[in-house]
Amino acid sequence: MTYFKTFAYSKRQNIYSVVLFIGALLLISCLGGCTRDTAPQKKAAITILCTTQMIAEPVRLLAPPGVEVDHLMGSGVDPHLYKPTPEDLRKILRADLVLYHGLHLEGRMAEMLSQMSVDEPGGKAVAICSKIPQESLLVDESGATDPHLWLDVQLWKQVCDQLKLTLITHGGFNTEDISARHQSLSQSLDSLDNDVSQLLNQISKDRRILVTAHDAFAYFGQRYGFEVHGIQGISTESEPSLLRVNQLVKLLSDHKIPAIFVESTVPERNVRALIEGCKRLGHELKVGGKLYSDAPGPEESGAGSWSKMVLHNAKTIVEGLR
Ligand SMILES: [Zn+2]
């Protein structure tokens, strides 16, 4: 009897266990079914890595508090020639989202970053300037697309529109939150663009010839009404030809342009060749100061961020050419 009672009890216990087990399975499968029925919530990015400060500045203003935004290239770094360090590679691997210019600006990193594109399975990198329509972009004589979009504030505003969309789509952030931040960023960019235009309007039409170390200022010239000539090509990798130097010497002398400009990321020796050439033709040419084209300067330069560098350049050009 005791045995039977024990057996019956134990059998009942087993049945309860089986029922509980099946119940748990049903619950799990129901939960699995429920999550399959609704779109999975994308986990918001916690760390965003940008290649340059030009991209990192608006991203810091757009990303919600608590998101870590870092950049690889510091002040005075030439992005055309930059090679990633082992620490950079660690940062790239660790980041949830990697934002870079594209258009071959990051000459030595471009291929690696394009292989990590969000369009590939498991990818996390976005070439942000490649999202700008081709008709808004400039190309040089060789057909290469000019990557220096950030020197035209209105064009950079379009890039910031793309940053907003990318943070929502690939960063997993709240649309309304990012849109509100983007609206105030857009207003400050309009105000910066207006300040730059006002400053440059002090230069008369006949003096609006800007000669700089490399061809970084084409978008700037198009936006603010300057004829622009670089001593080197679009990339800092190329060396200027003697023919190019002689053509520029003639242009500067003919138009009595008082100044040319050096750039923080480009050697000054090419600029000296122009000054000496003009001297031989009896035209006194001076260095109008340093422009920040491909990276902001150190904090004490007054050009320590993208927006400061844009304003600093406008002031320097006014001082040199008016
Ligand atoms: Zn450049």
Residues whose N, C-alpha, C, O or C-beta is under 5 A from the ligand:
A	BS01	ZN	A216 I234 D294
